[in-house]
Amino acid sequence: MSAYPHTAVTDSDALCDVPLPVLGRDVTVPLADGGEITYAALDYAASAPALQRVWDDVAAYAPYYGSVHRGAGYLSQLSTDLFENSRAEIARFLDCRPADQVVFTRSTTDSLNLLAHVLPAGCEVFVFETEHHAALLPWSDARVTVLDAPRDPAQAVATLERALADREPYGPALVCVTGASNVTGELWPVRDLAAAAHAHGARIVLDAAQLAPHHPVSVRDLGVDWVAFSGHKLYAPFGSGVLAGRADWLQDAEPYLAGGGASRTVARRADGGVDVEWHTTVARHEAGSPNVIGAYAIASACKALTEAGFDRLVARERQLIATLRAGLAEVPAVRVLTLFGDDHPRVGVLSFVVEGWNSSRFAAALSAEYGIGVRDGLFCAHPLVRALLGGDPAAPGECGAPASSLAAIRVSFGAGTPDEHVERFIGAVRELVRRGPDRG
């Protein structure tokens, strides 16, 4: 059976000119003055719109949906084949090693919590304070060392090397690091960090939630042990995620969830208890009926991005980033947040503050007056944003827009963003700053 049965997309569609068609590109929204305007979705870092290709593939498959791994009927067999071929497609997209496993989860957060569940006894985890909460918080059952925010890539590598060299006793260790910051968009030196981790007997997991939608991710080339990412940031918002990488820790641990699918055999004992033999394959951590549509959507997005050509996508995104940075640089009241400096490479994610403006109010004005959707707040990366803004890293706050002025505005875009949306955003920032907060 084909991995993509009855697809509604042709090869010429997959190779269309960028930006890639996404759902919602023609949606209009009301403005405060009573008018309407085409919505400018500039919040890709939170959730990217679905690619039209993904939506068409899912719609074409939907009538053939059936139970996965649980039926002898044609639709069940078709769905099982589709599910497993989706796993193989994602492994190709990530350039996985032959022995690596691709486990389907709900999200990046779920993937990293799964990895935290399978850590061997005595494992120590090293994570920079700059990480998203999904990478900062799952490790409660391990010894955690939180590393200070580096101010350049070389410092990040040196900081990690010192921490790993000083650890005692010398046992299992895991480093968790982002590929691209969800706050600044800056690219991290993943390959160098992986080499440093391995040189000191540690393993490394890459949070690729922000990297995978913008750049190719090769498990082999980067040298990481695992990679985690979410479908909803990869133009496939159907509630699925991926943890891909080495199998040994996954096979040695108790199942993440206990239930059907994870068990190979179950027998009742004479004393009334139950004996269970668990699978040693990916099924060990995929109990319950899987999200086949979510898995297929991710695979479809992976295929669409690969066929479109990351070289083209990256080149165009760099042009949009240059346009955005140049436009904001002309507004003196705007301060762009950065760890590694203004010239450091980044994906299409940028956060900033505007002098004299509350960030929540500025974001609301962009929506009400210009039809532009951005994010404001601390972006589920409280320590990093507070450090960049000069606040107390330990202060409480919300993932959304806190009432305090200690918050930022984030603009983010990707393969589906028209040039006009970025140009409209720059013009809106200029106008709002010129008018001032009293009239905003």
C-alpha positions, -999 to +999 in steps of 0.1 A: +000+000+000+012+035-007+023+057+022+002+085+009-030+069-005-055+089-025-035+121-020-050+153-034-016+169-040+005+166-071+042+170-074+038+204-091+018+216-060+046+205-037+072+225-057+051+257-058+067+291-053+072+302-018+055+312+004+040+277+007+002+279+007-013+277+042-048+276+056-062+310+067-043+330+041-075+346+029-092+350+063-104+386+071-107+400+106-126+430+119-108+462+129-116+487+156-127+513+130-154+490+117-134+478+086-119+445+078-085+433+066-068+401+057-053+386+088-015+387+092-006+357+112+028+365+128+027+340+157+042+310+140+064+303+170+033+295+191+015+275+164+020+276+127-010+274+103-015+241+086+000+238+051-026+234+025-008+203+014-012+188+049-049+197+050-055+181+016-036+150+025-055+145+058-088+152+040-080+126+014-072+100+040-100+108+064-127+085+047-103+056+050-096+061+087-095+029+107-080+014+138-042+011+139-025-023+147-059-036+159-079-049+130-079-073+100-101-052+078-089-033+048-092+002+064-074-010+095-046-024+074-045+008+054-043+030+085-017+008+100+004+010+069-001+048+067+009+052+103+041+032+100+051+048+067+046+081+084+071+070+110+096+061+083+090+094+065+098+113+096+129+093+102+141+103+067+133+139+074+154+138+105+182+117+089+180+092+117+205+064+122+194+029+113+189+018+149+171+050+160+134+048+170+107+074+162+081+075+190+049+095+185+038+117+213+015+146+218+040+175+215+076+185+223+066+189+259+052+153+259+084+140+242+107+155+267+086+143+296+088+108+280+126+111+279+126+122+315+106+091+324+132+068+309+163+083+324+185+057+341+189+059+379+213+085+391+212+105+358+221+141+360+205+166+336+222+198+324+200+225+309+206+262+303+183+287+320+175+300+285+153+270+276+115+269+271+097+254+301+091+222+282+129+216+284+134+232+319+107+214+339+103+177+331+134+165+350+120+165+386+132+129+393+168+136+383+196+158+396+193+190+376+220+216+370+207+248+355+234+266+336+237+304+333+226+321+301+256+324+278+263+356+258+279+339+228+280+304+213+316+298+225+306+306+260+277+282+258+301+253+249+327+263+275+300+266+302+287+231+294+322+216+293+331+230+328+298+217+343+302+182+328+339+180+339+330+190+375+302+165+380+306+138+406+300+109+408+307+102+372+275+085+360+248+089+333+242+124+322+219+142+297+222+176+282+190+193+269+194+222+245+173+241+220+182+244+184+167+279+180+154+300+209+116+305+210+123+340+224+151+355+203+151+330+173+189+327+176+205+295+165+224+275+191+257+257+184+241+223+186+269+203+169+296+218+192+274+212+223+268+176+212+305+170+208+312+185+242+285+163+258+299+131+242+335+140+251+324+140+288+303+108+286+269+126+284+241+123+260+222+151+244+186+158+234+177+185+209+146+206+214+139+212+177+104+227+181+116+261+167+144+247+145+127+220+125+101+243+108+129+266+095+160+245+089+169+209+080+176+188+111+200+159+107+204+136+138+235+122+123+252+154+112+244+172+145+255+142+165+225+144+189+212+113+207+175+124+205+154+151+189+120+163+200+095+185+181+058+193+177+036+190+147+017+222+155+048+242+149+057+223+118+025+233+099+007+202+111-016+212+140-032+179+147-021+172+182+010+151+176+047+152+184+079+132+180+108+119+201+134+103+178+167+088+186+185+061+206+165+031+216+184+017+247+170+040+274+135+037+259+137-001+258+151-004+294+125+017+311+089+009+322+063+021+297+055+058+297+018+048+298+005+014+308-022-001+286-032-018+253-006-016+226+024-013+250+019-049+262+030-079+243+012-105+266-009-102+297-018-131+320-037-134+352-018-150+381-032-175+405-030-150+433-053-126+414-026-103+401-015-097+365+018-105+348+028-083+318+054-086+291+060-052+275+070-046+239+107-037+233+098-017+201+084+018+199+050+003+209+064+001+245+057+039+249+027+043+226+000+027+246-036+034+235-050+041+201-025+063+183-032+097+167-028+084+132-041+116+116-016+136+137+013+113+127+003+115+090+000+152+092+036+155+105+048+132+078+030+152+051+045+184+064+080+168+064+075+157+028+062+191+017+091+210+032+116+186+018+101+188-017+099+226-015+136+227-007+150+240+025+176+260+007+149+281-010+129+284+023+159+294+043+170+320+018+136+336+016+132+336+054+166+353+057+153+380+034+123+385+056+144+386+087+167+412+072+137+433+061+122+431+096+154+439+115+161+469+092+126+482+096+127+479+134+162+495+135+147+527+122+124+530+152+146+542+181+119+533+207+122+496+198+148+473+216+152+439+201+161+411+226+192+391+219+217+368+237+244+364+210+243+398+194+223+415+166+243+398+138+239+362+150+219+340+127+183+334+137+151+318+124+120+338+118+114+346+155+122+380+171+111+396+204+113+432+214+100+459+237+089+494+229+099+523+252+068+538+269+045+510+259+031+481+279+037+450+257+002+436+261-013+469+250+010+472+220+001+437+208-036+444+213-033+476+192-015+456+164-045+433+163-073+458+167-060+484+143-039+465+118-052+429+118-018+416+129-015+386+153+016+384+175+024+371+210+032+391+241+043+380+275+071+357+287+066+330+261+069+301+286+106+310+290+104+331+321+140+330+332+153+340+298+129+368+291+135+383+326+172+381+321+170+398+288+147+425+302+169+430+334+142+417+358+144+391+386+147+356+371+130+341+401+099+363+401+066+347+395+047+353+363+024+338+336+030+321+303+007+346+287+007+384+291+013+393+328-001+425+342+034+439+349+054+458+324+081+431+325+070+414+292+080+415+256+063+413+221+072+384+198+068+384+160+073+351+142+068+339+107+077+310+083+072+293+050+036+306+046+042+343+054+037+367+026+061+397+023+031+420+028+025+407+063+060+417+074+058+450+057+025+458+073+039+449+107+068+473+103+045+501+092+022+494+121+051+496+146+062+529+132+027+544+133+020+532+169+053+545+182+048+578+164+014+583+179+024+572+214+007+550+240-018+577+250-036+573+217-027+536+211 
